[in-house]
Amino acid sequence: MKCAICGKEIEEAFLEKIKGTIVKIKVGEKNAEHYVCDGCQKKYREKLKEKLEKSL
Ligand SMILES: [Zn+2]
């Protein structure tokens, strides 16, 4: 899968874990899952969700 912010391919670690995070954003009545890479996660930290919502 690709990072929702920078578009970089996210590496997968073992046991289906990814090098990054999954951010859930509510769209209407359901939660949409967005993958974010390690780099962007570190870069935006607590602003991650906010940044993601703007970039969608
Ligand atoms: Zn990224």
N, CA, C, O and the ligand as a Tripos MOL2 file, in Angstrom:
@<TRIPOS>MOLECULE
protein
  225   223    57     0     0
PROTEIN
NO_CHARGES

@<TRIPOS>ATOM
      1 N           0.8370   -1.2040    0.0000 N.3       1 MET1
      2 CA          0.0000    0.0000    0.0000 C.3       1 MET1
      3 C           0.8690    1.2500    0.0000 C.2       1 MET1
      4 O           2.0510    1.2090    0.3390 O.2       1 MET1
      5 N           0.2550    2.3520   -0.3860 N.am      2 LYS2
      6 CA          1.0120    3.5940   -0.4650 C.3       2 LYS2
      7 C           0.6070    4.5620    0.6290 C.2       2 LYS2
      8 O          -0.5270    4.5610    1.1080 O.2       2 LYS2
      9 N           1.5650    5.3840    1.0060 N.am      3 CYS3
     10 CA          1.3230    6.3970    2.0270 C.3       3 CYS3
     11 C           0.3240    7.4260    1.5080 C.2       3 CYS3
     12 O           0.4540    7.9140    0.3850 O.2       3 CYS3
     13 N          -0.6670    7.7510    2.3230 N.am      4 ALA4
     14 CA         -1.7140    8.6930    1.9180 C.3       4 ALA4
     15 C          -1.2060   10.1300    1.8540 C.2       4 ALA4
     16 O          -1.8560   10.9920    1.2630 O.2       4 ALA4
     17 N          -0.0730   10.3870    2.4440 N.am      5 ILE5
     18 CA          0.4580   11.7520    2.4410 C.3       5 ILE5
     19 C           1.5080   11.9500    1.3520 C.2       5 ILE5
     20 O           1.3640   12.8380    0.5120 O.2       5 ILE5
     21 N           2.5430   11.1490    1.3560 N.am      6 CYS6
     22 CA          3.6320   11.3630    0.3870 C.3       6 CYS6
     23 C           3.5580   10.4480   -0.8320 C.2       6 CYS6
     24 O           4.2590   10.6750   -1.8180 O.2       6 CYS6
     25 N           2.7240    9.4270   -0.7740 N.am      7 GLY7
     26 CA          2.5660    8.5380   -1.9190 C.3       7 GLY7
     27 C           3.6290    7.4690   -2.0500 C.2       7 GLY7
     28 O           3.6230    6.6900   -3.0030 O.2       7 GLY7
     29 N           4.5440    7.4310   -1.0900 N.am      8 LYS8
     30 CA          5.6060    6.4340   -1.0970 C.3       8 LYS8
     31 C           5.0650    5.0530   -0.7380 C.2       8 LYS8
     32 O           4.1580    4.9190    0.0830 O.2       8 LYS8
     33 N           5.6280    4.0530   -1.3540 N.am      9 GLU9
     34 CA          5.2310    2.6860   -1.0350 C.3       9 GLU9
     35 C           5.6690    2.3540    0.3890 C.2       9 GLU9
     36 O           6.8210    2.5750    0.7630 O.2       9 GLU9
     37 N           4.7340    1.8210    1.1810 N.am     10 ILE10
     38 CA          5.0500    1.4950    2.5710 C.3      10 ILE10
     39 C           5.5250    0.0510    2.6450 C.2      10 ILE10
     40 O           4.8860   -0.8650    2.1280 O.2      10 ILE10
     41 N           6.6490   -0.1210    3.2930 N.am     11 GLU11
     42 CA          7.2020   -1.4650    3.4650 C.3      11 GLU11
     43 C           6.3760   -2.2530    4.4600 C.2      11 GLU11
     44 O           5.8590   -1.7200    5.4420 O.2      11 GLU11
     45 N           6.2700   -3.5240    4.1770 N.am     12 GLU12
     46 CA          5.5620   -4.3860    5.1150 C.3      12 GLU12
     47 C           6.5560   -5.1840    5.9290 C.2      12 GLU12
     48 O           7.4930   -5.7790    5.3970 O.2      12 GLU12
     49 N           6.3330   -5.1840    7.2060 N.am     13 ALA13
     50 CA          7.1660   -5.9840    8.0890 C.3      13 ALA13
     51 C           6.4790   -7.3420    8.2510 C.2      13 ALA13
     52 O           5.4630   -7.6000    7.6050 O.2      13 ALA13
     53 N           7.0070   -8.1840    9.0800 N.am     14 PHE14
     54 CA          6.4080   -9.5060    9.2350 C.3      14 PHE14
     55 C           5.0820   -9.4420    9.9930 C.2      14 PHE14
     56 O           4.7820   -8.4510   10.6590 O.2      14 PHE14
     57 N           4.3180  -10.4790    9.8860 N.am     15 LEU15
     58 CA          2.9960  -10.5900   10.5140 C.3      15 LEU15
     59 C           2.0380   -9.4760   10.0780 C.2      15 LEU15
     60 O           1.2250   -8.9770   10.8560 O.2      15 LEU15
     61 N           2.1700   -9.1120    8.8080 N.am     16 GLU16
     62 CA          1.2860   -8.1040    8.2170 C.3      16 GLU16
     63 C           1.3270   -6.7430    8.8850 C.2      16 GLU16
     64 O           0.4170   -5.9260    8.7400 O.2      16 GLU16
     65 N           2.4100   -6.5210    9.6250 N.am     17 LYS17
     66 CA          2.5630   -5.1840   10.2000 C.3      17 LYS17
     67 C           3.2330   -4.3150    9.1590 C.2      17 LYS17
     68 O           4.0200   -4.7900    8.3410 O.2      17 LYS17
     69 N           2.9130   -3.0530    9.2030 N.am     18 ILE18
     70 CA          3.5170   -2.1470    8.2390 C.3      18 ILE18
     71 C           4.4490   -1.1890    8.9470 C.2      18 ILE18
     72 O           4.3200   -0.9270   10.1430 O.2      18 ILE18
     73 N           5.3950   -0.6710    8.1740 N.am     19 LYS19
     74 CA          6.3010    0.3290    8.7270 C.3      19 LYS19
     75 C           5.6180    1.6730    8.6100 C.2      19 LYS19
     76 O           5.9170    2.4670    7.7180 O.2      19 LYS19
     77 N           4.7170    1.9100    9.5030 N.am     20 GLY20
     78 CA          3.9340    3.1230    9.4640 C.3      20 GLY20
     79 C           2.7170    2.9190   10.3380 C.2      20 GLY20
     80 O           2.7490    2.1590   11.3060 O.2      20 GLY20
     81 N           1.6560    3.5970    9.9910 N.am     21 THR21
     82 CA          0.4760    3.5110   10.8240 C.3      21 THR21
     83 C          -0.7910    3.5850    9.9800 C.2      21 THR21
     84 O          -0.7590    3.9630    8.8080 O.2      21 THR21
     85 N          -1.8890    3.2210   10.5940 N.am     22 ILE22
     86 CA         -3.1770    3.3420    9.9280 C.3      22 ILE22
     87 C          -3.9680    4.4120   10.6530 C.2      22 ILE22
     88 O          -4.1530    4.3440   11.8680 O.2      22 ILE22
     89 N          -4.4270    5.3850    9.9150 N.am     23 VAL23
     90 CA         -5.2110    6.4660   10.5120 C.3      23 VAL23
     91 C          -6.6510    6.2950   10.0580 C.2      23 VAL23
     92 O          -6.9430    6.1920    8.8670 O.2      23 VAL23
     93 N          -7.5380    6.2690   11.0360 N.am     24 LYS24
     94 CA         -8.9570    6.1320   10.7070 C.3      24 LYS24
     95 C          -9.6190    7.4980   10.7250 C.2      24 LYS24
     96 O          -9.5550    8.2320   11.7110 O.2      24 LYS24
     97 N         -10.2500    7.8150    9.6170 N.am     25 ILE25
     98 CA        -10.9370    9.0980    9.5150 C.3      25 ILE25
     99 C         -12.3930    8.8390    9.1720 C.2      25 ILE25
    100 O         -12.7120    8.0840    8.2540 O.2      25 ILE25
    101 N         -13.2450    9.4690    9.9150 N.am     26 LYS26
    102 CA        -14.6610    9.2600    9.7280 C.3      26 LYS26
    103 C         -15.1520    9.9790    8.4880 C.2      26 LYS26
    104 O         -15.0010   11.1930    8.3500 O.2      26 LYS26
    105 N         -15.7410    9.2110    7.5910 N.am     27 VAL27
    106 CA        -16.3130    9.7910    6.3750 C.3      27 VAL27
    107 C         -17.7700    9.3800    6.3530 C.2      27 VAL27
    108 O         -18.0910    8.2090    6.1500 O.2      27 VAL27
    109 N         -18.6490   10.3440    6.5640 N.am     28 GLY28
    110 CA        -20.0630   10.0290    6.6670 C.3      28 GLY28
    111 C         -20.2930    9.1490    7.8770 C.2      28 GLY28
    112 O         -20.0310    9.5480    9.0110 O.2      28 GLY28
    113 N         -20.7860    7.9420    7.6230 N.am     29 GLU29
    114 CA        -21.0770    7.0660    8.7620 C.3      29 GLU29
    115 C         -20.0500    5.9940    8.9780 C.2      29 GLU29
    116 O         -20.1360    5.2280    9.9380 O.2      29 GLU29
    117 N         -19.0670    5.9280    8.0890 N.am     30 LYS30
    118 CA        -18.0550    4.9020    8.3080 C.3      30 LYS30
    119 C         -16.6490    5.4600    8.3930 C.2      30 LYS30
    120 O         -16.3580    6.5700    7.9490 O.2      30 LYS30
    121 N         -15.7990    4.6530    8.9760 N.am     31 ASN31
    122 CA        -14.4100    5.0350    9.1030 C.3      31 ASN31
    123 C         -13.6190    4.5790    7.8860 C.2      31 ASN31
    124 O         -13.6620    3.4100    7.5010 O.2      31 ASN31
    125 N         -12.9110    5.4990    7.2990 N.am     32 ALA32
    126 CA        -12.0360    5.1420    6.1890 C.3      32 ALA32
    127 C         -10.6270    4.9910    6.7540 C.2      32 ALA32
    128 O         -10.1750    5.8000    7.5640 O.2      32 ALA32
    129 N          -9.9490    3.9470    6.3130 N.am     33 GLU33
    130 CA         -8.5910    3.7240    6.7970 C.3      33 GLU33
    131 C          -7.5730    4.2420    5.7960 C.2      33 GLU33
    132 O          -7.6580    3.9720    4.5980 O.2      33 GLU33
    133 N          -6.6240    4.9820    6.3070 N.am     34 HIS34
    134 CA         -5.5640    5.5040    5.4500 C.3      34 HIS34
    135 C          -4.2230    5.0850    6.0030 C.2      34 HIS34
    136 O          -3.9740    5.1620    7.2070 O.2      34 HIS34
    137 N          -3.3680    4.6410    5.1090 N.am     35 TYR35
    138 CA         -2.0440    4.2070    5.5290 C.3      35 TYR35
    139 C          -1.0720    5.3600    5.4320 C.2      35 TYR35
    140 O          -1.0580    6.1180    4.4630 O.2      35 TYR35
    141 N          -0.2620    5.4680    6.4640 N.am     36 VAL36
    142 CA          0.7500    6.5260    6.4950 C.3      36 VAL36
    143 C           2.0990    5.8920    6.8140 C.2      36 VAL36
    144 O           2.2120    5.0680    7.7220 O.2      36 VAL36
    145 N           3.1060    6.2820    6.0650 N.am     37 CYS37
    146 CA          4.4330    5.6930    6.2600 C.3      37 CYS37
    147 C           5.0970    6.2140    7.5350 C.2      37 CYS37
    148 O           4.7090    7.2190    8.1290 O.2      37 CYS37
    149 N           6.1070    5.4690    7.9010 N.am     38 ASP38
    150 CA          6.9140    5.7800    9.0650 C.3      38 ASP38
    151 C           7.4300    7.2250    9.0760 C.2      38 ASP38
    152 O           7.3490    7.9210   10.0880 O.2      38 ASP38
    153 N           7.9480    7.6450    7.9580 N.am     39 GLY39
    154 CA          8.5230    8.9770    7.8210 C.3      39 GLY39
    155 C           7.5060   10.0800    8.0790 C.2      39 GLY39
    156 O           7.7780   11.0310    8.8130 O.2      39 GLY39
    157 N           6.3380    9.9450    7.4720 N.am     40 CYS40
    158 CA          5.2940   10.9560    7.6620 C.3      40 CYS40
    159 C           4.7410   10.9050    9.0770 C.2      40 CYS40
    160 O           4.3810   11.9320    9.6530 O.2      40 CYS40
    161 N           4.6770    9.7150    9.6240 N.am     41 GLN41
    162 CA          4.1900    9.5680   10.9930 C.3      41 GLN41
    163 C           5.0880   10.3470   11.9490 C.2      41 GLN41
    164 O           4.6090   11.0400   12.8470 O.2      41 GLN41
    165 N           6.3890   10.2230   11.7430 N.am     42 LYS42
    166 CA          7.3560   10.9200   12.5980 C.3      42 LYS42
    167 C           7.3340   12.4080   12.3490 C.2      42 LYS42
    168 O           7.4970   13.2120   13.2670 O.2      42 LYS42
    169 N           7.1300   12.7650   11.0970 N.am     43 LYS43
    170 CA          7.1540   14.1700   10.7120 C.3      43 LYS43
    171 C           5.9630   14.9360   11.2760 C.2      43 LYS43
    172 O           6.1170   16.0600   11.7540 O.2      43 LYS43
    173 N           4.7880   14.3380   11.2240 N.am     44 TYR44
    174 CA          3.5890   15.0730   11.6310 C.3      44 TYR44
    175 C           3.0760   14.7550   13.0260 C.2      44 TYR44
    176 O           2.3360   15.5370   13.6240 O.2      44 TYR44
    177 N           3.4780   13.5970   13.5370 N.am     45 ARG45
    178 CA          3.0710   13.1840   14.8770 C.3      45 ARG45
    179 C           1.5990   13.4880   15.2040 C.2      45 ARG45
    180 O           0.7000   12.9450   14.5620 O.2      45 ARG45
    181 N           1.3530   14.3390   16.1830 N.am     46 GLU46
    182 CA         -0.0460   14.5760   16.6040 C.3      46 GLU46
    183 C          -0.8520   15.3750   15.5750 C.2      46 GLU46
    184 O          -2.0760   15.4670   15.6590 O.2      46 GLU46
    185 N          -0.1360   15.9490   14.6020 N.am     47 LYS47
    186 CA         -0.8320   16.6950   13.5450 C.3      47 LYS47
    187 C          -1.2070   15.7930   12.3720 C.2      47 LYS47
    188 O          -1.7860   16.2410   11.3820 O.2      47 LYS47
    189 N          -0.8690   14.5360   12.5040 N.am     48 LEU48
    190 CA         -1.0400   13.5810   11.4120 C.3      48 LEU48
    191 C          -2.4630   13.5370   10.8530 C.2      48 LEU48
    192 O          -2.6790   13.6310    9.6450 O.2      48 LEU48
    193 N          -3.4030   13.3950   11.7440 N.am     49 LYS49
    194 CA         -4.7980   13.2770   11.3230 C.3      49 LYS49
    195 C          -5.2730   14.5540   10.6240 C.2      49 LYS49
    196 O          -5.9730   14.5210    9.6120 O.2      49 LYS49
    197 N          -4.8650   15.6590   11.2050 N.am     50 GLU50
    198 CA         -5.2190   16.9620   10.6480 C.3      50 GLU50
    199 C          -4.6480   17.1220    9.2380 C.2      50 GLU50
    200 O          -5.3310   17.5590    8.3110 O.2      50 GLU50
    201 N          -3.3880   16.7580    9.1140 N.am     51 LYS51
    202 CA         -2.7010   16.8460    7.8280 C.3      51 LYS51
    203 C          -3.3870   15.9450    6.7860 C.2      51 LYS51
    204 O          -3.5830   16.3300    5.6340 O.2      51 LYS51
    205 N          -3.7310   14.7750    7.2230 N.am     52 LEU52
    206 CA         -4.3590   13.8030    6.3500 C.3      52 LEU52
    207 C          -5.7300   14.2770    5.8780 C.2      52 LEU52
    208 O          -6.0810   14.1390    4.7060 O.2      52 LEU52
    209 N          -6.4770   14.8210    6.7850 N.am     53 GLU53
    210 CA         -7.8160   15.3020    6.4420 C.3      53 GLU53
    211 C          -7.7570   16.4130    5.3980 C.2      53 GLU53
    212 O          -8.6300   16.5120    4.5360 O.2      53 GLU53
    213 N          -6.7380   17.2330    5.4830 N.am     54 LYS54
    214 CA         -6.5690   18.3250    4.5180 C.3      54 LYS54
    215 C          -6.1490   17.8110    3.1550 C.2      54 LYS54
    216 O          -6.5350   18.3590    2.1220 O.2      54 LYS54
    217 N          -5.3590   16.7580    3.1660 N.am     55 SER55
    218 CA         -4.8250   16.2610    1.8940 C.3      55 SER55
    219 C          -5.7850   15.3340    1.1550 C.2      55 SER55
    220 O          -5.5070   14.9300    0.0250 O.2      55 SER55
    221 N          -6.8980   14.9980    1.7720 N.am     56 LEU56
    222 CA         -7.8340   14.0750    1.1270 C.3      56 LEU56
    223 C          -8.7070   14.7900    0.0850 C.2      56 LEU56
    224 O          -9.5500   14.1580   -0.5520 O.2      56 LEU56
    225 ZN          4.6280    9.1650    3.7550 Zn       57 ZN57
@<TRIPOS>BOND
     1     1     2 1
     2     2     3 1
     3     3     4 2
     4     3     5 am
     5     5     6 1
     6     6     7 1
     7     7     8 2
     8     7     9 am
     9     9    10 1
    10    10    11 1
    11    11    12 2
    12    11    13 am
    13    13    14 1
    14    14    15 1
    15    15    16 2
    16    15    17 am
    17    17    18 1
    18    18    19 1
    19    19    20 2
    20    19    21 am
    21    21    22 1
    22    22    23 1
    23    23    24 2
    24    23    25 am
    25    25    26 1
    26    26    27 1
    27    27    28 2
    28    27    29 am
    29    29    30 1
    30    30    31 1
    31    31    32 2
    32    31    33 am
    33    33    34 1
    34    34    35 1
    35    35    36 2
    36    35    37 am
    37    37    38 1
    38    38    39 1
    39    39    40 2
    40    39    41 am
    41    41    42 1
    42    42    43 1
    43    43    44 2
    44    43    45 am
    45    45    46 1
    46    46    47 1
    47    47    48 2
    48    47    49 am
    49    49    50 1
    50    50    51 1
    51    51    52 2
    52    51    53 am
    53    53    54 1
    54    54    55 1
    55    55    56 2
    56    55    57 am
    57    57    58 1
    58    58    59 1
    59    59    60 2
    60    59    61 am
    61    61    62 1
    62    62    63 1
    63    63    64 2
    64    63    65 am
    65    65    66 1
    66    66    67 1
    67    67    68 2
    68    67    69 am
    69    69    70 1
    70    70    71 1
    71    71    72 2
    72    71    73 am
    73    73    74 1
    74    74    75 1
    75    75    76 2
    76    75    77 am
    77    77    78 1
    78    78    79 1
    79    79    80 2
    80    79    81 am
    81    81    82 1
    82    82    83 1
    83    83    84 2
    84    83    85 am
    85    85    86 1
    86    86    87 1
    87    87    88 2
    88    87    89 am
    89    89    90 1
    90    90    91 1
    91    91    92 2
    92    91    93 am
    93    93    94 1
    94    94    95 1
    95    95    96 2
    96    95    97 am
    97    97    98 1
    98    98    99 1
    99    99   100 2
   100    99   101 am
   101   101   102 1
   102   102   103 1
   103   103   104 2
   104   103   105 am
   105   105   106 1
   106   106   107 1
   107   107   108 2
   108   107   109 am
   109   109   110 1
   110   110   111 1
   111   111   112 2
   112   111   113 am
   113   113   114 1
   114   114   115 1
   115   115   116 2
   116   115   117 am
   117   117   118 1
   118   118   119 1
   119   119   120 2
   120   119   121 am
   121   121   122 1
   122   122   123 1
   123   123   124 2
   124   123   125 am
   125   125   126 1
   126   126   127 1
   127   127   128 2
   128   127   129 am
   129   129   130 1
   130   130   131 1
   131   131   132 2
   132   131   133 am
   133   133   134 1
   134   134   135 1
   135   135   136 2
   136   135   137 am
   137   137   138 1
   138   138   139 1
   139   139   140 2
   140   139   141 am
   141   141   142 1
   142   142   143 1
   143   143   144 2
   144   143   145 am
   145   145   146 1
   146   146   147 1
   147   147   148 2
   148   147   149 am
   149   149   150 1
   150   150   151 1
   151   151   152 2
   152   151   153 am
   153   153   154 1
   154   154   155 1
   155   155   156 2
   156   155   157 am
   157   157   158 1
   158   158   159 1
   159   159   160 2
   160   159   161 am
   161   161   162 1
   162   162   163 1
   163   163   164 2
   164   163   165 am
   165   165   166 1
   166   166   167 1
   167   167   168 2
   168   167   169 am
   169   169   170 1
   170   170   171 1
   171   171   172 2
   172   171   173 am
   173   173   174 1
   174   174   175 1
   175   175   176 2
   176   175   177 am
   177   177   178 1
   178   178   179 1
   179   179   180 2
   180   179   181 am
   181   181   182 1
   182   182   183 1
   183   183   184 2
   184   183   185 am
   185   185   186 1
   186   186   187 1
   187   187   188 2
   188   187   189 am
   189   189   190 1
   190   190   191 1
   191   191   192 2
   192   191   193 am
   193   193   194 1
   194   194   195 1
   195   195   196 2
   196   195   197 am
   197   197   198 1
   198   198   199 1
   199   199   200 2
   200   199   201 am
   201   201   202 1
   202   202   203 1
   203   203   204 2
   204   203   205 am
   205   205   206 1
   206   206   207 1
   207   207   208 2
   208   207   209 am
   209   209   210 1
   210   210   211 1
   211   211   212 2
   212   211   213 am
   213   213   214 1
   214   214   215 1
   215   215   216 2
   216   215   217 am
   217   217   218 1
   218   218   219 1
   219   219   220 2
   220   219   221 am
   221   221   222 1
   222   222   223 1
   223   223   224 2
@<TRIPOS>SUBSTRUCTURE
     1 MET1         2 RESIDUE 1 A MET
     2 LYS2         6 RESIDUE 1 A LYS
     3 CYS3        10 RESIDUE 1 A CYS
     4 ALA4        14 RESIDUE 1 A ALA
     5 ILE5        18 RESIDUE 1 A ILE
     6 CYS6        22 RESIDUE 1 A CYS
     7 GLY7        26 RESIDUE 1 A GLY
     8 LYS8        30 RESIDUE 1 A LYS
     9 GLU9        34 RESIDUE 1 A GLU
    10 ILE10       38 RESIDUE 1 A ILE
    11 GLU11       42 RESIDUE 1 A GLU
    12 GLU12       46 RESIDUE 1 A GLU
    13 ALA13       50 RESIDUE 1 A ALA
    14 PHE14       54 RESIDUE 1 A PHE
    15 LEU15       58 RESIDUE 1 A LEU
    16 GLU16       62 RESIDUE 1 A GLU
    17 LYS17       66 RESIDUE 1 A LYS
    18 ILE18       70 RESIDUE 1 A ILE
    19 LYS19       74 RESIDUE 1 A LYS
    20 GLY20       78 RESIDUE 1 A GLY
    21 THR21       82 RESIDUE 1 A THR
    22 ILE22       86 RESIDUE 1 A ILE
    23 VAL23       90 RESIDUE 1 A VAL
    24 LYS24       94 RESIDUE 1 A LYS
    25 ILE25       98 RESIDUE 1 A ILE
    26 LYS26      102 RESIDUE 1 A LYS
    27 VAL27      106 RESIDUE 1 A VAL
    28 GLY28      110 RESIDUE 1 A GLY
    29 GLU29      114 RESIDUE 1 A GLU
    30 LYS30      118 RESIDUE 1 A LYS
    31 ASN31      122 RESIDUE 1 A ASN
    32 ALA32      126 RESIDUE 1 A ALA
    33 GLU33      130 RESIDUE 1 A GLU
    34 HIS34      134 RESIDUE 1 A HIS
    35 TYR35      138 RESIDUE 1 A TYR
    36 VAL36      142 RESIDUE 1 A VAL
    37 CYS37      146 RESIDUE 1 A CYS
    38 ASP38      150 RESIDUE 1 A ASP
    39 GLY39      154 RESIDUE 1 A GLY
    40 CYS40      158 RESIDUE 1 A CYS
    41 GLN41      162 RESIDUE 1 A GLN
    42 LYS42      166 RESIDUE 1 A LYS
    43 LYS43      170 RESIDUE 1 A LYS
    44 TYR44      174 RESIDUE 1 A TYR
    45 ARG45      178 RESIDUE 1 A ARG
    46 GLU46      182 RESIDUE 1 A GLU
    47 LYS47      186 RESIDUE 1 A LYS
    48 LEU48      190 RESIDUE 1 A LEU
    49 LYS49      194 RESIDUE 1 A LYS
    50 GLU50      198 RESIDUE 1 A GLU
    51 LYS51      202 RESIDUE 1 A LYS
    52 LEU52      206 RESIDUE 1 A LEU
    53 GLU53      210 RESIDUE 1 A GLU
    54 LYS54      214 RESIDUE 1 A LYS
    55 SER55      218 RESIDUE 1 A SER
    56 LEU56      222 RESIDUE 1 A LEU
    57 ZN57       225 GROUP 0 **** ****
